[in-house]
Amino acid sequence: MSVTVMYPSSDIPTLKLKASPLYYIIGVRVLFFTWDDVVRFSREIRRLPQPEIDEELRGWSWGDSVMASSATWLLGVSDITGNFCPNGRDVYLRYVLRIKQRDNQVLQKGRLIHEVFSKAVTLVKRIIYESNGDIDGGKLYRLMSDVGVKLRSEVVSKYDLIGREGAMWIFDKLWDEAARTYSAALDKALSRSAYMALESLVAATVPLITEFPIDGSLIGLSRALRIDAFMPPSLLVEIKSRKPDPIYELSLVGYALAFESHYEIPINYGILVYVDVDPGIKRVFVRPSVIPISSKARSEFIELRDRRKEMLIYGEVPRVAEHCPVECPYIHYCRGGLDG
């Protein structure tokens, strides 16, 4: 397996960011990672040049210089890197004017992908625990499939803007991928040792912890941050389903800074996973990328954080952006009723 270093395409809006290059992992095209994937990521990260990181830009330096931030407004990472408005108007509308967000198909699709991802990983672990070790890959796959059939209608009913048929296809496709991936991983773990402790069997099958909690309050972020997944040895995983953009790299940077401030464990790289799901042509495209959490990227996130917070603290009213993405949940407010 090799790594190709690529730079963001010039036709992607950068929001004046100078984001780091994306280190695309070649050969890993799955959403549900196993220990084989952990090994691949770790091997390739060792081969990459280590990013230069100033000590003052580590999250644990929260009491010093640029890392320090007012606790007046504790923002979510998505408030800073959500990529809805380059002027931060969405943040102002949410926190100051308290304008209600309006849902749309793009946002629902993203939430559906995240929900299936989290529920599938959690259920695999639960099934293995409840089996008390009396399980193999075939049994895990059957149980996952059975529960998926029962769970599908409940999950899909929440995403009416996608369309029932399309939402069901997304659910079935991702759920089946999880069932197949972790059934094979379970059999592989059992082949190495048939007498593993139950906790070890679960950990050997699924290396992910989904919705991993991080308290970002020490660096001016929310106390209830949730990264999509945490993966050994210390990799943060963020899933995105919208059009690729350099600003999403900074989402990982924000979580990394918060993680370092909370747990005081260094994060030098993160995994950014783009998921493109198209029920119309029955296609799921997954592209994981290794993102260096460099000093440059950290400085860019901090600058964006400070800009958003100053706007809220001083009551600055951001102007309407020249170009608004149709998936913005506030476009109905800013564009006089237009709701993409």
FINU-721922 format. One record per atom (N, C-alpha, C): residue in three letters; x, y, z. Coordinates in steps of 0.001 Angstrom, whole numbers, padded with zeros to 6 digits, always signed. Layout:
<rs>
AlaXYZ
...
</rs>
This chain:
<rs>
Met+000843-001186+000000
Met+000000+000000+000000
Met+000881+001239+000000
Ser+000518+002250-000737
Ser+001309+003467-000819
Ser+000455+004674-000502
Val+001114+005792-000303
Val+000423+007037+000005
Val+000739+008064-001065
Thr-000276+008715-001570
Thr-000095+009785-002536
Thr-000420+011104-001863
Val+000470+012062-001960
Val+000227+013377-001387
Val-000463+014236-002429
Met-001647+014744-002094
Met-002424+015552-003028
Met-002804+016866-002362
Tyr-002990+017893-003168
Tyr-003401+019193-002663
Tyr-004833+019475-003089
Pro-005560+020255-002284
Pro-006947+020557-002628
Pro-007059+021165-004016
Ser-008086+020740-004744
Ser-008319+021251-006093
Ser-008605+022743-006054
Ser-008159+023442-007098
Ser-008332+024888-007122
Ser-009788+025306-007270
Asp-010653+024384-007686
Asp-012053+024763-007865
Asp-012870+024591-006594
Ile-012230+024176-005512
Ile-012916+024057-004238
Ile-012716+025348-003456
Pro-013783+025971-002963
Pro-013621+027215-002215
Pro-012819+026997-000946
Thr-011827+027835-000713
Thr-010923+027640+000416
Thr-011262+028502+001612
Leu-012183+029454+001458
Leu-012515+030382+002532
Leu-011269+031066+003068
Lys-010312+031317+002161
Lys-009054+031977+002486
Lys-008198+031164+003447
Leu-008410+029876+003478
Leu-007598+029014+004330
Leu-006401+028510+003560
Lys-005346+028251+004278
Lys-004169+027631+003682
Lys-004020+026255+004317
Ala-004949+025395+003998
Ala-005010+024094+004656
Ala-003834+023227+004254
Ser-003512+022290+005126
Ser-002407+021381+004873
Ser-002775+020417+003762
Pro-001780+019777+003118
Pro-002107+018804+002090
Pro-002823+017607+002688
Leu-003646+016967+001878
Leu-004311+015745+002298
Leu-003421+014563+001950
Tyr-003206+013695+002909
Tyr-002435+012493+002653
Tyr-003434+011359+002441
Tyr-003758+011064+001191
Tyr-004796+010086+000911
Tyr-004263+008676+001099
Ile-005023+007891+001829
Ile-004651+006498+002017
Ile-005154+005699+000824
Ile-004263+005049+000133
Ile-004615+004226-001014
Ile-004793+002789-000531
Gly-005927+002176-000848
Gly-006150+000790-000453
Gly-007146+000634+000677
Val-007465+001711+001377
Val-008465+001659+002440
Val-009703+002390+001937
Arg-010747+001655+001648
Arg-011957+002261+001086
Arg-013183+001786+001859
Val-013059+001720+003174
Val-014157+001234+003999
Val-014505+002289+005036
Leu-015729+002210+005530
Leu-016183+003125+006569
Leu-016012+002520+007954
Phe-016139+001198+008037
Phe-016069+000512+009325
Phe-014681-000109+009477
Phe-013830+000556+010230
Phe-012436+000149+010330
Phe-012258-001053+011246
Thr-011283-001895+010894
Thr-010877-003035+011708
Thr-009426-002838+012129
Trp-008884-003822+012857
Trp-007485-003724+013273
Trp-006546-003769+012077
Asp-006941-004432+011014
Asp-006111-004411+009800
Asp-005964-002985+009281
Asp-007038-002214+009362
Asp-006982-000820+008925
Asp-006143+000028+009876
Val-006258-000252+011178
Val-005432+000466+012154
Val-003955+000265+011841
Val-003591-000977+011535
Val-002195-001279+011199
Val-001774-000524+009943
Arg-002650-000494+008932
Arg-002317+000213+007694
Arg-002121+001709+007947
Phe-003032+002293+008689
Phe-002898+003715+008996
Phe-001603+003985+009759
Ser-001339+003185+010778
Ser-000149+003399+011602
Ser+001126+003232+010794
Arg+001132+002245+009923
Arg+002320+001996+009096
Arg+002601+003183+008182
Glu+001551+003702+007564
Glu+001743+004813+006643
Glu+002082+006109+007371
Ile+001506+006306+008540
Ile+001822+007505+009310
Ile+003293+007516+009708
Arg+003832+006355+010039
Arg+005256+006280+010390
Arg+006140+006684+009224
Arg+005666+006448+008007
Arg+006461+006766+006825
Arg+006377+008240+006437
Leu+005365+008921+006942
Leu+005178+010331+006596
Leu+006075+011217+007454
Pro+006452+012375+006947
Pro+007211+013321+007774
Pro+006346+013804+008930
Gln+006906+013838+010118
Gln+006149+014296+011274
Gln+005891+015799+011167
Pro+004663+016231+011405
Pro+004358+017667+011309
Pro+005076+018458+012395
Glu+005506+019656+012052
Glu+006131+020530+013036
Glu+005044+021150+013909
Ile+005181+020971+015223
Ile+004155+021460+016150
Ile+004827+022227+017284
Asp+004526+023516+017375
Asp+005044+024333+018468
Asp+004346+023950+019767
Glu+005092+023919+020859
Glu+004537+023539+022153
Glu+003376+024446+022554
Glu+003475+025731+022231
Glu+002410+026658+022618
Glu+001120+026421+021841
Leu+001196+025600+020769
Leu+000007+025286+019981
Leu-000545+023898+020292
Arg-000054+023292+021346
Arg-000643+022058+021853
Arg-001847+022420+022725
Gly-002848+021554+022727
Gly-004046+021836+023505
Gly-003794+021990+024987
Trp-002782+021277+025506
Trp-002509+021352+026943
Trp-001872+022690+027349
Ser-001539+023522+026364
Ser-001017+024862+026666
Ser-002162+025873+026744
Trp-003335+025413+027166
Trp-004541+026231+027144
Trp-004457+027476+028025
Gly-003563+027479+028991
Gly-003463+028647+029864
Gly-002525+029706+029341
Asp-001917+029449+028199
Asp-000879+030349+027690
Asp-001249+030936+026329
Ser-000764+032113+026079
Ser-000722+032791+024783
Ser-001944+032541+023893
Val-001687+032112+022645
Val-002749+032045+021638
Val-003803+030986+021939
Met-003462+029987+022719
Met-004412+028910+022984
Met-005517+029346+023947
Ala-005231+030342+024776
Ala-006202+030808+025761
Ala-007426+031397+025068
Ser-008583+031210+025707
Ser-009822+031714+025112
Ser-010844+032010+026193
Ser-011657+033009+025955
Ser-012715+033373+026888
Ser-013732+032243+027016
Ala-014262+032080+028229
Ala-015289+031058+028466
Ala-016692+031627+028300
Thr-016786+032864+027804
Thr-018099+033508+027651
Thr-018989+032745+026677
Trp-018425+032363+025548
Trp-019158+031573+024560
Trp-018366+030290+024313
Leu-018941+029150+024647
Leu-018287+027863+024395
Leu-018900+027265+023131
Leu-018156+027297+022054
Leu-018678+026907+020746
Leu-018373+025456+020416
Gly-019219+024867+019584
Gly-018923+023559+019027
Gly-017920+023694+017897
Val-017231+022617+017584
Val-016292+022649+016463
Val-017033+022976+015169
Ser-018230+022442+015016
Ser-019002+022695+013793
Ser-019430+024155+013668
Asp-019524+024884+014795
Asp-019817+026312+014724
Asp-018681+027069+014038
Ile-017484+026528+014152
Ile-016292+027198+013630
Ile-015935+026707+012239
Thr-016152+025434+011985
Thr-015724+024840+010705
Thr-016879+024210+009940
Gly-018113+024628+010222
Gly-019275+024030+009565
Gly-019368+024314+008083
Asn-018697+025378+007631
Asn-018622+025710+006207
Asn-019981+026087+005615
Phe-020835+026690+006433
Phe-022098+027198+005899
Phe-021977+028660+005477
Cys-021216+029437+006254
Cys-021082+030859+005938
Cys-019662+031328+006223
Pro-018957+031858+005217
Pro-017590+032334+005438
Pro-017526+033512+006400
Asn-018650+034206+006579
Asn-018688+035361+007477
Asn-019128+034997+008893
Gly-019473+033725+009111
Gly-019916+033308+010435
Gly-021320+033757+010780
Arg-022082+034128+009776
Arg-023446+034606+010031
Arg-024318+033511+010643
Asp-024084+032261+010274
Asp-024864+031156+010833
Asp-024689+031065+012346
Val-023474+031332+012828
Val-023205+031292+014268
Val-023944+032431+014974
Tyr-023924+033601+014368
Tyr-024628+034754+014940
Tyr-026134+034485+015005
Leu-026688+033943+013939
Leu-028128+033665+013912
Leu-028514+032616+014947
Arg-027630+031656+015157
Arg-027938+030584+016105
Arg-027853+031061+017551
Tyr-026782+031757+017900
Tyr-026528+032071+019307
Tyr-027084+033419+019757
Val-027135+034403+018880
Val-027592+035736+019268
Val-029076+035923+018949
Leu-029445+035723+017703
Leu-030849+035902+017316
Leu-031697+034661+017574
Arg-031024+033535+017789
Arg-031707+032261+018067
Arg-032733+031912+016982
Ile-032311+032076+015751
Ile-033157+031702+014622
Ile-033174+030181+014494
Lys-034349+029628+014287
Lys-034478+028179+014173
Lys-033901+027685+012850
Gln-033119+026630+012924
Gln-032562+026033+011713
Gln-033660+025326+010928
Arg-033483+025284+009611
Arg-034423+024551+008768
Arg-033693+023378+008130
Asp-034275+022213+008256
Asp-033636+020989+007766
Asp-033678+020920+006242
Asn-032794+020105+005682
Asn-032800+019877+004241
Asn-032231+018500+003937
Gln-032301+018107+002697
Gln-031919+016756+002290
Gln-030449+016460+002555
Val-029580+017417+002279
Val-028141+017198+002467
Val-027818+016951+003933
Leu-028381+017763+004815
Leu-028126+017603+006241
Leu-028708+016296+006762
Gln-029891+015925+006286
Gln-030490+014665+006722
Gln-029652+013469+006281
Lys-029132+013533+005076
Lys-028311+012427+004595
Lys-027070+012261+005474
Gly-026465+013376+005846
Gly-025296+013319+006715
Gly-025626+012727+008072
Arg-026752+013127+008647
Arg-027139+012593+009954
Arg-027466+011113+009878
Leu-028097+010692+008780
Leu-028414+009275+008605
Leu-027136+008443+008550
Ile-026157+008890+007789
Ile-024882+008169+007701
Ile-024241+008060+009080
His-024225+009157+009820
His-023625+009141+011153
His-024397+008220+012103
Glu-025718+008236+012014
Glu-026511+007395+012922
Glu-026295+005912+012635
Val-026301+005541+011369
Val-026080+004135+011025
Val-024680+003704+011456
Phe-023698+004545+011223
Phe-022326+004236+011626
Phe-022251+003960+013127
Ser-022782+004867+013931
Ser-022700+004732+015382
Ser-023507+003543+015897
Lys-024735+003383+015408
Lys-025584+002284+015876
Lys-025005+000927+015493
Ala-024456+000811+014293
Ala-023916-000471+013847
Ala-022713-000882+014686
Val-021795+000042+014912
Val-020612-000263+015722
Val-021019-000642+017141
Thr-021950+000116+017711
Thr-022409-000158+019072
Thr-023087-001518+019167
Leu-023919-001852+018178
Leu-024650-003115+018223
Leu-023723-004314+018072
Val-022716-004218+017227
Val-021760-005323+017097
Val-021161-005648+018463
Lys-020741-004627+019176
Lys-020157-004844+020505
Lys-021174-005464+021458
Arg-022408-004936+021426
Arg-023435-005440+022338
Arg-023745-006910+022073
Ile-023840-007285+020806
Ile-024139-008680+020466
Ile-023045-009605+020985
Ile-021792-009212+020823
Ile-020690-010058+021300
Ile-020723-010162+022818
Tyr-020965-009041+023495
Tyr-021046-009081+024959
Tyr-022178-009991+025420
Glu-023357-009833+024809
Glu-024520-010610+025240
Glu-024394-012086+024906
Ser-023527-012421+023950
Ser-023314-013832+023608
Ser-022459-014547+024640
Asn-021804-013767+025491
Asn-020876-014320+026479
Asn-019775-015154+025819
Gly-019440-014793+024586
Gly-018356-015468+023880
Gly-018799-016626+023007
Asp-020066-017027+023118
Asp-020571-018146+022307
Asp-021068-017598+020967
Ile-020137-017253+020109
Ile-020498-016596+018852
Ile-019363-016738+017858
Asp-019727-016730+016588
Asp-018724-016671+015527
Asp-019209-015670+014482
Gly-018458-015527+013400
Gly-018803-014536+012395
Gly-020164-014752+011761
Gly-020497-016005+011476
Gly-021781-016303+010851
Gly-022948-015914+011737
Lys-022842-016234+013020
Lys-023912-015897+013957
Lys-024020-014386+014132
Leu-022883-013704+014199
Leu-022902-012248+014326
Leu-023590-011615+013122
Tyr-023286-012108+011936
Tyr-023897-011542+010724
Tyr-025414-011747+010738
Arg-025874-012933+011129
Arg-027318-013204+011160
Arg-028022-012302+012169
Leu-027429-012156+013346
Leu-028045-011323+014375
Leu-028056-009850+013963
Met-026968-009385+013358
Met-026923-008004+012875
Met-027997-007774+011810
Ser-028146-008732+010912
Ser-029144-008604+009848
Ser-030554-008582+010422
Asp-030814-009443+011400
Asp-032144-009504+012012
Asp-032492-008191+012718
Val-031553-007678+013489
Val-031803-006422+014201
Val-031937-005267+013210
Gly-031145-005309+012149
Gly-031212-004262+011136
Gly-032588-004157+010511
Val-033216-005301+010236
Val-034560-005308+009653
Val-035552-004633+010599
Lys-035410-004900+011909
Lys-036321-004316+012896
Lys-036046-002828+013117
Leu-034786-002448+013015
Leu-034384-001080+013325
Leu-034582-000122+012155
Arg-034579-000662+010963
Arg-034565+000165+009758
Arg-035712+001174+009701
Ser-036932+000723+009897
Ser-038091+001620+009782
Ser-038030+002749+010801
Glu-037606+002420+012027
Glu-037501+003439+013079
Glu-036493+004521+012700
Val-035349+004105+012177
Val-034302+005056+011808
Val-034719+005866+010590
Val-035179+005191+009554
Val-035500+005844+008283
Val-036628+006864+008431
Ser-037556+006618+009346
Ser-038709+007512+009501
Ser-038313+008933+009893
Lys-037112+009095+010415
Lys-036656+010420+010855
Lys-036102+011272+009718
Tyr-035941+010653+008537
Tyr-035267+011343+007437
Tyr-036184+011426+006220
Asp-037296+012107+006390
Asp-038334+012150+005360
Asp-037929+012940+004117
Leu-036988+013871+004249
Leu-036610+014691+003095
Leu-035754+013928+002091
Ile-035147+012841+002523
Ile-034347+012026+001606
Ile-035253+011209+000699
Gly-036403+010828+001213
Gly-037280+009891+000510
Gly-037102+008519+001120
Arg-038200+007835+001388
Arg-038133+006566+002103
Arg-037274+005535+001373
Glu-037460+005412+000078
Glu-036707+004406-000675
Glu-035206+004684-000625
Gly-034827+005942-000822
Gly-033415+006300-000785
Gly-032814+006110+000590
Ala-033548+006516+001628
Ala-033055+006375+002994
Ala-032902+004905+003371
Met-033844+004064+002936
Met-033749+002633+003227
Met-032549+002014+002525
Trp-032282+002464+001302
Trp-031121+001926+000586
Trp-029829+002291+001308
Ile-029718+003546+001760
Ile-028525+003970+002499
Ile-028364+003139+003764
Phe-029457+002979+004508
Phe-029393+002189+005740
Phe-028939+000767+005442
Asp-029601+000108+004488
Asp-029285-001290+004178
Asp-027840-001453+003720
Lys-027385-000546+002874
Lys-026038-000650+002321
Lys-024981-000528+003414
Leu-025099+000489+004254
Leu-024108+000703+005304
Leu-024217-000351+006395
Trp-025442-000736+006729
Trp-025628-001738+007785
Trp-025028-003078+007361
Asp-025261-003453+006119
Asp-024715-004717+005631
Asp-023188-004670+005584
Glu-022634-003515+005228
Glu-021176-003395+005227
Glu-020615-003602+006631
Ala-021270-003006+007624
Ala-020822-003177+009007
Ala-020914-004637+009433
Ala-022038-005280+009110
Ala-022235-006678+009497
Ala-021185-007584+008866
Arg-020928-007403+007586
Arg-019941-008236+006896
Arg-018523-007963+007392
Thr-018198-006693+007559
Thr-016845-006324+007986
Thr-016517-006897+009351
Tyr-017416-006724+010309
Tyr-017104-007154+011669
Tyr-017342-008640+011895
Ser-018156-009279+011061
Ser-018258-010742+011119
Ser-016931-011369+010712
Ala-016340-010841+009651
Ala-015031-011339+009213
Ala-013962-011033+010250
Ala-014037-009843+010860
Ala-013057-009468+011883
Ala-013177-010363+013111
Leu-014409-010731+013474
Leu-014618-011630+014613
Leu-014014-012998+014341
Asp-014273-013546+013167
Asp-013694-014849+012827
Asp-012169-014796+012840
Lys-011609-013698+012374
Lys-010148-013560+012371
Lys-009612-013515+013793
Ala-010307-012810+014678
Ala-009888-012745+016078
Ala-009967-014120+016735
Leu-011049-014864+016452
Leu-011207-016200+017029
Leu-010164-017173+016495
Ser-009742-016986+015255
Ser-008732-017879+014677
Ser-007380-017714+015355
Arg-007156-016551+015944
Arg-005893-016301+016639
Arg-005911-016870+018045
Ser-007083-016853+018659
Ser-007218-017409+020002
Ser-008686-017697+020273
Ala-008989-018952+020544
Ala-010379-019346+020791
Ala-010788-019124+022242
Tyr-009853-018698+023081
Tyr-010138-018583+024515
Tyr-009887-017169+025034
Met-010209-016192+024210
Met-010034-014800+024616
Met-011070-014396+025651
Ala-010661-013524+026567
Ala-011629-012920+027480
Ala-012639-012127+026656
Leu-013856-012023+027169
Leu-014930-011382+026413
Leu-014567-009948+026029
Glu-014022-009209+026979
Glu-013624-007827+026701
Glu-012588-007769+025587
Ser-011651-008704+025617
Ser-010606-008741+024590
Ser-011182-009108+023228
Leu-012173-010002+023221
Leu-012788-010407+021961
Leu-013503-009227+021300
Val-014199-008450+022107
Val-014872-007260+021576
Val-013846-006279+021017
Ala-012796-006024+021792
Ala-011775-005060+021373
Ala-011017-005532+020139
Ala-010822-006845+020018
Ala-010104-007388+018864
Ala-010956-007357+017598
Thr-012268-007281+017771
Thr-013183-007243+016626
Thr-013443-005820+016154
Val-013686-004931+017103
Val-014029-003534+016776
Val-013070-002594+017499
Pro-012154-001958+016786
Pro-011198-001058+017440
Pro-011717+000359+017648
Leu-012963+000623+017272
Leu-013509+001978+017323
Leu-014330+002229+018580
Ile-014259+003459+019082
Ile-015205+003962+020072
Ile-015928+005127+019407
Thr-017221+004986+019188
Thr-017956+006043+018486
Thr-018450+007113+019452
Glu-018698+008302+018921
Glu-019191+009440+019706
Glu-018326+009664+020942
Phe-017012+009650+020747
Phe-016077+009752+021869
Phe-016167+011147+022497
Pro-016354+011220+023837
Pro-016582+012517+024491
Pro-015290+013291+024744
Ile-015349+014589+024492
Ile-014217+015474+024751
Ile-014743+016767+025369
Asp-014126+017196+026449
Asp-014455+018482+027062
Asp-013510+019533+026483
Gly-014057+020435+025674
Gly-013226+021447+025035
Gly-013230+022791+025734
Ser-013793+022856+026953
Ser-013982+024153+027614
Ser-012672+024853+027951
Leu-011598+024099+028132
Leu-010312+024716+028472
Leu-009767+025574+027335
Ile-010208+025301+026105
Ile-009756+026115+024969
Ile-010930+026870+024330
Gly-011969+027106+025125
Gly-013083+027924+024653
Gly-014090+027213+023787
Leu-014080+025875+023802
Leu-015044+025099+023029
Leu-016052+024437+023965
Ser-017028+023773+023395
Ser-018097+023145+024169
Ser-017560+022084+025129
Arg-018254+021945+026257
Arg-017911+020885+027209
Arg-018393+019520+026735
Ala-019248+019504+025726
Ala-019870+018248+025285
Ala-019540+017948+023831
Leu-018275+018084+023455
Leu-017865+017725+022098
Leu-017932+016216+021917
Arg-018225+015789+020700
Arg-018233+014367+020367
Arg-017518+014177+019031
Ile-016397+013475+019052
Ile-015729+013122+017805
Ile-016394+011858+017281
Asp-016513+011721+015972
Asp-017241+010584+015402
Asp-016687+009251+015874
Ala-015361+009145+015977
Ala-014785+007896+016485
Ala-013371+008143+016988
Phe-012982+007343+017961
Phe-011611+007315+018472
Phe-011046+005933+018179
Met-009820+005904+017691
Met-009223+004647+017258
Met-007788+004566+017781
Pro-007358+003406+018281
Pro-005987+003266+018775
Pro-004980+003554+017681
Pro-003761+003990+018049
Pro-003340+004291+019424
Pro-003862+005633+019919
Ser-003977+006613+019050
Ser-004557+007911+019431
Ser-004970+008656+018168
Leu-005873+008036+017410
Leu-006349+008617+016159
Leu-007805+009055+016304
Leu-008074+010295+015955
Leu-009436+010800+015930
Leu-009975+010673+014515
Val-011227+010221+014401
Val-011854+009989+013099
Val-013060+010906+012953
Glu-013079+011683+011881
Glu-014194+012580+011590
Glu-014786+012207+010237
Ile-016114+012046+010181
Ile-016814+011652+008958
Ile-017537+012857+008369
Lys-017352+013076+007078
Lys-018023+014166+006381
Lys-018737+013618+005152
Ser-019946+014120+004900
Ser-020723+013634+003757
Ser-021038+014740+002751
Arg-020546+015949+003001
Arg-020728+017041+002045
Arg-019522+017119+001110
Lys-019576+018051+000163
Lys-018492+018198-000801
Lys-017173+018480-000086
Pro-016090+017795-000458
Pro-014793+018013+000195
Pro-014380+019482+000169
Asp-013818+019922+001289
Asp-013361+021300+001399
Asp-012223+021348+002416
Pro-011205+022165+002180
Pro-010082+022247+003119
Pro-010487+022602+004544
Ile-011598+023322+004722
Ile-011972+023720+006076
Ile-012318+022518+006950
Tyr-012717+021399+006338
Tyr-013054+020223+007136
Tyr-011823+019609+007790
Glu-010652+019864+007217
Glu-009427+019446+007896
Glu-009333+020127+009257
Leu-009788+021384+009301
Leu-009716+022131+010549
Leu-010708+021613+011588
Ser-011735+020886+011165
Ser-012610+020223+012138
Ser-011794+019240+012967
Leu-010988+018441+012280
Leu-010119+017498+012984
Leu-009140+018226+013890
Val-008612+019339+013417
Val-007670+020124+014217
Val-008340+020601+015502
Gly-009572+021086+015392
Gly-010292+021544+016571
Gly-010493+020439+017590
Tyr-010904+019270+017121
Tyr-011076+018139+018038
Tyr-009744+017709+018641
Ala-008676+017756+017841
Ala-007355+017377+018344
Ala-006901+018320+019454
Leu-007100+019616+019264
Leu-006733+020587+020295
Leu-007536+020356+021574
Ala-008837+020114+021422
Ala-009681+019854+022587
Ala-009253+018568+023287
Phe-008938+017532+022501
Phe-008499+016254+023059
Phe-007207+016439+023850
Glu-006274+017179+023276
Glu-005001+017418+023970
Glu-005207+018204+025258
Ser-006143+019150+025244
Ser-006398+019935+026453
Ser-007060+019097+027538
His-007912+018164+027140
His-008666+017344+028091
His-007847+016167+028613
Tyr-007216+015432+027702
Tyr-006539+014192+028084
Tyr-005012+014311+028122
Glu-004471+015419+027631
Glu-003020+015667+027605
Glu-002256+014549+026897
Ile-002842+014076+025805
Ile-002218+013084+024928
Ile-001992+013759+023579
Pro-000784+013696+023025
Pro-000517+014392+021758
Pro-001244+013764+020575
Ile-001787+014599+019720
Ile-002422+014161+018478
Ile-001687+014830+017320
Asn-000980+014040+016532
Asn-000215+014581+015405
Asn-000912+014376+014065
Tyr-001781+013370+014006
Tyr-002525+013071+012779
Tyr-003961+012720+013136
Gly-004856+012920+012198
Gly-006235+012486+012338
Gly-006702+011865+011037
Ile-007851+011198+011085
Ile-008418+010549+009904
Ile-009703+011274+009513
Leu-009703+011851+008324
Leu-010889+012514+007776
Leu-011485+011600+006713
Val-012739+011199+006910
Val-013393+010251+006012
Val-014520+010953+005259
Tyr-014366+011049+003952
Tyr-015440+011573+003107
Tyr-016304+010407+002631
Val-017600+010523+002847
Val-018550+009493+002427
Val-019539+010119+001451
Asp-019560+009606+000241
Asp-020479+010090-000791
Asp-021470+008973-001097
Val-022725+009192-000725
Val-023769+008184-000906
Val-024777+008689-001925
Asp-025010+007904-002964
Asp-025966+008284-004009
Asp-026934+007131-004249
Pro-028114+007169-003592
Pro-029087+006085-003779
Pro-029564+005956-005218
Gly-029551+007072-005964
Gly-030056+007049-007338
Gly-029281+006112-008232
Ile-027954+006124-008096
Ile-027121+005237-008919
Ile-026552+004085-008094
Lys-027070+003936-006861
Lys-026673+002825-005980
Lys-025152+002785-005791
Arg-024628+003907-005274
Arg-023188+003977-005101
Arg-022829+004561-003740
Val-021844+003937-003090
Val-021245+004491-001879
Val-019748+004613-002126
Phe-019242+005835-001998
Phe-017812+006055-002199
Phe-017227+006583-000898
Val-016215+005880-000377
Val-015589+006253+000893
Val-014124+006583+000646
Arg-013694+007733+001148
Arg-012303+008136+000960
Arg-011714+008617+002289
Pro-010984+007755+002991
Pro-010303+008192+004211
Pro-008994+008908+003864
Ser-008686+009945+004617
Ser-007462+010710+004413
Ser-006766+010929+005746
Val-005460+010805+005742
Val-004674+011114+006929
Val-004339+012601+006903
Ile-004712+013310+007957
Ile-004525+014756+008021
Ile-003482+015100+009079
Pro-002394+015770+008710
Pro-001415+016209+009710
Pro-001962+017377+010525
Ile-001855+017291+011837
Ile-002337+018356+012726
Ile-001150+019274+013023
Ser-000752+020040+012049
Ser+000466+020847+012106
Ser+000249+022163+012855
Ser+001348+022856+013137
Ser+001257+024181+013766
Ser+000460+025142+012894
Lys+000684+025064+011602
Lys-000015+025944+010665
Lys-001527+025735+010736
Ala-001948+024474+010713
Ala-003378+024168+010778
Ala-003962+024572+012128
Arg-003202+024366+013204
Arg-003663+024752+014538
Arg-003876+026267+014614
Ser-002937+027013+014061
Ser-003056+028474+014069
Ser-004288+028929+013294
Glu-004575+028263+012176
Glu-005739+028623+011368
Glu-007038+028364+012130
Phe-007099+027233+012840
Phe-008305+026950+013617
Phe-008475+027981+014725
Ile-007399+028286+015430
Ile-007469+029252+016529
Ile-007915+030620+016021
Glu-007419+031010+014857
Glu-007820+032287+014272
Glu-009318+032302+013970
Leu-009831+031201+013415
Leu-011267+031114+013137
Leu-012079+031124+014429
Arg-011605+030374+015429
Arg-012284+030354+016733
Arg-012386+031756+017310
Asp-011267+032481+017315
Asp-011248+033824+017898
Asp-012137+034786+017114
Arg-012158+034637+015799
Arg-012990+035506+014968
Arg-014473+035303+015285
Arg-014893+034037+015422
Arg-016297+033750+015730
Arg-016666+034258+017130
Lys-015780+034079+018084
Lys-016093+034481+019454
Lys-016119+036000+019604
Glu-015207+036682+018932
Glu-015209+038147+018982
Glu-016505+038706+018401
Met-016988+038073+017350
Met-018242+038498+016735
Met-019386+038413+017743
Leu-019413+037340+018532
Leu-020477+037153+019513
Leu-020297+038071+020715
Ile-019071+038202+021184
Ile-018801+039019+022369
Ile-019119+040489+022121
Tyr-018736+040989+020943
Tyr-018918+042413+020653
Tyr-020205+042712+019881
Gly-020996+041690+019627
Gly-022280+041903+018972
Gly-022184+042354+017535
Glu-021134+041953+016854
Glu-020984+042321+015449
Glu-021988+041534+014602
Val-022646+042208+013687
Val-023630+041549+012825
Val-022972+041231+011483
Pro-022730+039958+011185
Pro-022069+039598+009920
Pro-023004+039838+008734
Arg-022427+040258+007647
Arg-023221+040480+006436
Arg-023563+039133+005789
Val-024567+039165+004946
Val-024930+037974+004180
Val-023808+037671+003191
Ala-023433+036412+003090
Ala-022344+036020+002198
Ala-022736+036222+000739
Glu-021735+036406-000096
Glu-021992+036586-001527
Glu-022567+035316-002140
His-022047+034176-001703
His-022531+032888-002200
His-022876+032005-001000
Cys-024087+031486-000985
Cys-024545+030635+000119
Cys-024761+029209-000380
Pro-024239+028205+000337
Pro-024533+026826-000047
Pro-026003+026525+000205
Val-026627+025816-000711
Val-028066+025567-000583
Val-028395+024722+000641
Glu-027395+023997+001179
Glu-027661+023160+002344
Glu-027567+023920+003663
Cys-027268+025216+003614
Cys-027197+025998+004850
Cys-028557+025999+005541
Pro-028622+025680+006829
Pro-029911+025629+007526
Pro-030521+027002+007795
Tyr-029803+028074+007416
Tyr-030329+029427+007612
Tyr-030575+030158+006300
Ile-030461+029472+005196
Ile-030629+030151+003912
Ile-032048+030701+003753
His-033010+030070+004391
His-034390+030559+004331
His-034521+031929+004991
Tyr-033668+032190+005974
Tyr-033704+033474+006681
Tyr-032914+034545+005925
Cys-031717+034190+005500
Cys-030835+035176+004859
Cys-031266+035521+003439
Arg-031903+034564+002760
Arg-032260+034783+001357
Arg-033756+035002+001158
Gly-034416+035412+002199
Gly-035816+035806+002062
Gly-036753+034710+001616
Gly-036584+033513+002205
Gly-037519+032438+001907
Gly-036974+031363+001013
Leu-035806+031604+000374
Leu-035220+030555-000458
Leu-034742+029444+000449
Asp-035191+028252+000200
Asp-034808+027104+001031
Asp-034375+025971+000134
Gly-033016+025882-000096
Gly-032534+024834-000989
Gly-032695+023493-000433
</rs>
